[in-house]
Amino acid sequence: MTSLAPGLALALLASLALNGSYLLQHAGGREAPAVTPRHPLRTLRGLLRSRAWAGGLAFGLLGWALHVGALARAPLSLVQAFAVGGLVLAVPAGTRLLRERLAREELAAIGLMAGALALLAIGAQARHAPHVPAAALAAVLVVAALLAAALARGGTPHLLGAAAGVLYGAGDAATKAATIAARHGALGALLGPWPVAVALLSMGAFFCFQRGLQTGAAIPVVALMTATTNAVATLGGLLVFGDPLGRGVAFAIPHALALLAIAIAAWQLAPSQARLTAGGTALAAP
């Protein structure tokens, strides 16, 4: 666990920064011009005119950098679990900022997630994939891109949130591949296909998520984005990179149950997370 601790701590910090970025981006994006991938520069200029959105971008970039650092130090499935687990810190902090009180169901979800994270930390194995399974990962990325395109074609905020999550989860898998390739030389990793894949997937996810936040209620958009990101990234870690669930069967079964508990708790906390985002909109309103 000692060798995993820095990576998992970075994942929690990344989650805090990213959740803060969602709050600010939702607050600033509401008054920006319509988000559309057909006019990316005009869209970006319109968003950057909002100080709240620009602050959210800064928090988001910080969160992304911390997340990359976490992926370089720990298995993808564990990093994703602890990134989602950042809601244990983000939701109470946000409610305190907005002077709100947590409901019993929210406290129960926080307790469930905290217990699941503690369980995952026991017997966690710091296995590092020696190489990138290129064919398997490429197949996953293509399937994820096709699925996200089909979801985004529906155009509703719900489907846009789900599409963004699929792309963000696939982007996490490609980022993990880039960190593995970087062990054999930073230049080779930069010139390889994985940074390009990260950029394209992140760009698609960005437009889907921003448009979903702009046109719909935050609750379903954030909830579906969180759920699909967690599912795709966790499956990528387990199926593509061979992440271990623990040292032997004695840990594998409890760890699998802990991952399921984290997904359930994250779904229960998504309305709270989105409510805070809406509260951030009210705070940022003139």
Residue pairs with C-beta under 8 A, 6 or more apart in sequence:
1 121
1 122
1 124
1 126
3 73
3 126
4 73
4 74
4 78
4 121
4 124
4 126
6 73
7 69
7 70
7 71
7 72
7 73
7 74
7 78
7 79
8 70
8 74
8 78
8 79
8 82
8 121
10 66
10 67
10 69
10 70
10 73
11 66
11 67
11 70
11 74
11 78
11 79
11 80
11 82
11 83
11 85
11 86
12 82
12 83
12 85
12 86
12 89
13 66
13 86
14 63
14 64
14 66
14 67
14 69
14 70
14 83
14 86
15 63
15 82
15 83
15 84
15 85
15 86
15 87
15 89
15 90
16 63
16 86
16 89
16 90
16 93
17 59
17 60
17 62
17 63
17 66
18 59
18 60
18 63
18 64
18 67
18 83
18 86
19 86
19 87
19 90
19 94
19 273
20 56
20 59
20 63
20 90
21 56
21 57
21 58
21 59
21 60
21 63
22 56
22 213
22 222
22 273
22 277
23 56
23 94
23 276
23 277
23 279
23 280
24 52
24 53
24 55
24 56
24 59
24 280
24 284
25 52
25 53
25 56
25 57
25 60
25 210
25 213
26 56
26 213
26 218
26 277
26 278
26 280
26 281
27 50
27 52
27 53
27 56
27 277
27 280
27 281
27 283
27 284
27 285
28 47
28 50
28 51
28 52
28 53
28 54
28 55
28 56
28 284
29 35
29 47
29 50
29 53
29 210
29 213
29 214
30 214
30 281
31 50
32 46
32 47
32 49
32 50
32 53
32 214
33 42
33 43
33 46
34 43
34 211
34 214
35 43
35 47
35 207
35 210
35 211
35 214
36 43
36 207
36 211
37 43
37 204
37 207
40 203
40 207
43 207
43 210
47 53
47 54
47 57
47 210
48 54
48 57
52 280
52 284
67 79
67 83
67 172
67 175
68 175
68 179
70 79
70 82
70 83
71 79
71 172
71 175
71 176
71 179
72 179
72 182
74 126
75 125
75 126
75 127
75 128
75 237
75 241
75 243
75 244
76 172
76 173
76 176
76 233
76 234
76 236
76 237
76 241
76 243
77 233
77 234
77 237
77 238
77 243
77 245
77 259
78 120
78 124
78 237
78 243
79 172
79 237
80 169
80 172
80 229
80 230
80 233
80 234
80 237
81 116
81 117
81 120
81 230
81 234
81 258
81 259
81 262
82 117
82 120
84 113
84 226
84 230
84 262
84 263
84 266
85 113
85 114
85 116
85 117
85 262
87 110
87 113
87 265
87 266
87 269
87 272
87 273
88 110
88 113
88 114
88 117
90 273
90 276
91 102
91 106
91 110
91 269
91 272
91 273
91 276
92 102
92 110
94 272
94 273
94 276
94 279
95 101
95 102
95 272
95 276
98 276
98 279
98 283
100 275
100 279
102 110
102 272
105 268
106 268
106 269
106 272
108 268
109 264
109 265
109 268
109 269
110 265
110 269
112 261
112 264
112 265
112 268
113 261
113 262
113 265
113 266
113 269
115 261
116 258
116 259
116 261
116 262
116 265
117 258
117 262
119 254
119 255
119 257
119 258
120 255
120 258
120 259
120 262
122 251
123 246
123 247
123 250
123 251
123 255
124 246
124 255
125 244
125 246
125 247
127 242
127 243
127 244
128 180
129 180
129 241
129 242
131 180
132 177
132 180
132 181
132 194
133 240
133 241
134 177
136 239
136 240
137 173
137 174
137 177
137 236
137 240
138 193
140 170
140 173
140 236
140 239
140 240
141 170
141 173
141 174
141 197
141 201
144 166
144 167
144 169
144 170
144 201
144 232
145 167
145 170
145 201
145 204
147 163
147 166
148 163
148 164
148 166
148 167
148 170
148 204
148 205
148 208
149 163
151 159
151 160
151 162
151 163
151 166
152 159
152 160
152 163
152 204
152 208
154 160
156 216
157 211
157 212
157 213
157 215
157 216
157 217
157 220
157 221
158 212
158 216
158 220
158 221
158 224
160 208
160 209
160 211
160 212
160 215
160 216
160 221
161 208
161 209
161 212
161 216
161 220
161 221
161 222
161 223
161 224
161 225
161 228
162 224
162 225
162 227
162 228
163 204
163 205
163 208
164 205
164 206
164 208
164 209
164 212
164 225
164 228
164 229
165 205
165 224
165 225
165 226
165 227
165 228
165 229
165 230
165 231
165 232
166 228
166 229
166 232
167 201
167 202
167 204
167 205
167 208
168 201
168 202
168 205
168 209
168 225
168 228
168 229
168 232
168 233
169 228
169 229
169 230
169 231
169 232
169 233
169 236
170 201
170 232
170 236
171 197
171 198
171 201
171 202
171 205
172 229
172 232
172 233
172 236
173 232
173 233
173 236
173 237
173 240
173 241
174 194
174 197
174 198
174 201
175 194
175 198
176 236
176 237
176 241
177 194
178 189
178 192
178 194
178 195
178 198
179 189
181 188
181 189
181 192
181 194
182 189
189 195
209 221
209 225
212 221
212 225
213 221
213 222
213 277
217 274
218 274
218 275
218 277
218 278
219 270
219 271
219 274
219 275
220 274
221 274
222 270
222 273
222 274
222 277
223 267
223 270
223 271
223 273
223 274
226 266
226 267
226 270
226 273
227 263
227 266
227 267
227 270
230 262
230 263
230 266
231 263
234 259
237 243
238 245
244 252
245 251
245 252
245 253
245 255
245 256
246 252
246 254
246 255
